[in-house]
Amino acid sequence: MATSVEAAFKELLERQGLTPDQSDVARKRIPTITDFFANNLAMAERVFTMGSYARGTLCRTERDLDLLAPLAPFSPDGYWERYKDDSRAFLYWVRGLLNDRYYATNVSAKQVAVWLDFSTVVAEVAPCFPRKGGGYLMPNGNSGWMKTNPPFHAKLIADADQAHGNRLKPLIRLIKYWNIANGHHLKSFHVEMIVTQMW
């Protein structure tokens, strides 16, 4: 039992990390998803983690693993030409491929990503295309495309955390926990940006 305020916050943070079971599933599933894309599709880059999991700001109750899957737009299969006018069809096509592989898993389209429920954790795979000038184009949930740049945001958080003695990420996790416990009105990403801008 904690005997100081600092120890109490440390204990609270430890309880908000992924459980050993969640961490084990994440370690096993991420490589298999990455290999699936590498072996079955023409990729511009290997699938990589993004979001709270990659930035080290994930709360246990969020339990989602976000992955970005950058496909080669001008591959012989012509992915971009086939789907540039309908990102929803693109998302459903990728979902169909994943359904064939993860037949015992609940796979469904969730606006901008494909959702794979592994019980203890959920993998949200966002198929996308590299964007000229940096970043990526991913489905926007309405047949169009939206810009995203996870590596930029990961560096932003990492740099800010380092500048504040590695205390910013723990603070973000505490504010996320408070947000979840009080109606979850703010999205996880918004909490990160607000806390980063405050300091």
Salt bridges, closest charged atoms under 4 A:
GLU11 OE2 - ARG15 NH1 3.17
ASP24 OD1 - ARG27 NH2 3.71
ASP24 OD2 - LYS28 NZ 3.17
ASP35 OD1 - ARG46 NH2 3.33
GLU62 OE1 - LYS176 NZ 3.91
GLU81 OE1 - LYS84 NZ 3.36
GLU124 OE2 - LYS110 NZ 3.20
ASP159 OD2 - LYS155 NZ 2.67
GLU192 OE1 - ARG55 NE 2.54
GLU192 OE2 - LYS176 NZ 2.90
